[in-house]
Amino acid sequence: MKKYISKFHYLTQDLRTRSHLKQATIACEAGANWIQYRCLTKPDEELIEEINEIAALCDDWGTTLILTNHYHLLDKVDAQGVHIEDFDADFKAIRKSIGDDKTLGASATNISRLLAVQNTGVVDYCGYGPFALTNTKANNYPLLGFEGYRQLEKHPEITIPVIAVGGIHIEDVDLLIKTGVYGIAVSAAVNLAVDAGRALKAFYQKIY
């Protein structure tokens, strides 16, 4: 089942100064059509409560809501899918668990992992990075930079939508799009901006 995949993925993050609900509200008001709820600090009970609040907001705005990792909560909340960050996850088992109608995203850091994700036959899109240094998610993987994404042109067998992710700033968007990636994911460049709503709009307008 082919799913709708946005070309701009906005991710919430754990911030002391702004709740995930507030981040999602700012994003929806600024025109975001895809929000990935990425909360890694709360127990399930608190997650369910907050996700349902964000889900109601997204429903009002017609915004797709994706959860990071917590696919076991999909039967308790109104989200459209899940993004799994674990490279070693059993994606076929997760697909069986969540059903065919939910969107399933994965992550990859190199071409071989990207192909492995595609070859599962059950993943709808793949976040590919990191593009540049990022403090949002700790990792020691090589930075892809623009050249890393240009390498995708040498692999026409890759047909899964590829979303560039990791340390992307507004000035990177034009060149990233020219590499042929399907879309772009952003977190800190919006969430830590002086005016998060304006920052999100700027990304959205460049990509669309």
PyMOL commands that set and color helices and strands:
alter all, ss='L'
color gray80, all
select helices_A, chain A and resi 20-29+44-61+71-73+91-98+111-119+145-154+170-178+188-191+196-207
alter helices_A, ss='H'
color red, helices_A
select strands_A, chain A and resi 8-11+34-37+64-68+81-84+103-108+125-128+162-164+183-186
alter strands_A, ss='S'
color yellow, strands_A
deselect
rebuild
show_as cartoon
